[in-house]
């Protein structure tokens, strides 16, 4: 059946896409507490388009706040990012969909 074949093909494409991703574009908002992080996540879930503005307004990261929280393109093996973006976060980012909030 053509529909089943198409679904199987799309699943194969998605699996390969996930395996072949070697770098992702990341942004972040550094905050001082888990409670405040929850508030920021809530605001972002209501309007994801405000991310850059919230990062500039709220982030404690001197290196990325002025650029809307943009870290840039990162790969799982970029150990120099461990303090800013831990390995586990980089692994999660590889399989996330655009716009996911981790």
URTA-V844201 format. One record per backbone hydrogen bond with DSSP energy under -0.5 kcal/mol. CO is the residue of the C=O (numbers start at 1). NH is the residue of the N-H. Records with the same first field share a line. If there is no record, write none. Layout:
# URTA-V844201
CO->NH + NH
This chain:
# URTA-V844201
1->5
2->6
3->7
4->8
5->9
6->10
7->11
8->12
9->13
10->14
11->15
12->16
13->17
14->18
15->19
16->20
17->21
24->26 + 74
26->71 + 72
29->31
30->60
33->37
34->38
35->39
36->40
37->41
38->42
39->43
40->44
41->45
42->46
43->47
47->50
48->51
50->54
51->55
52->56
53->57
54->58 + 59
55->59
60->62
61->64 + 65
64->67 + 69 + 70
65->68
67->70
69->28
72->26
74->24
75->78
77->79
78->81
79->82
81->85
86->89 + 90
87->91
88->92
89->93
90->94
91->95
92->95 + 96
97->100
100->102
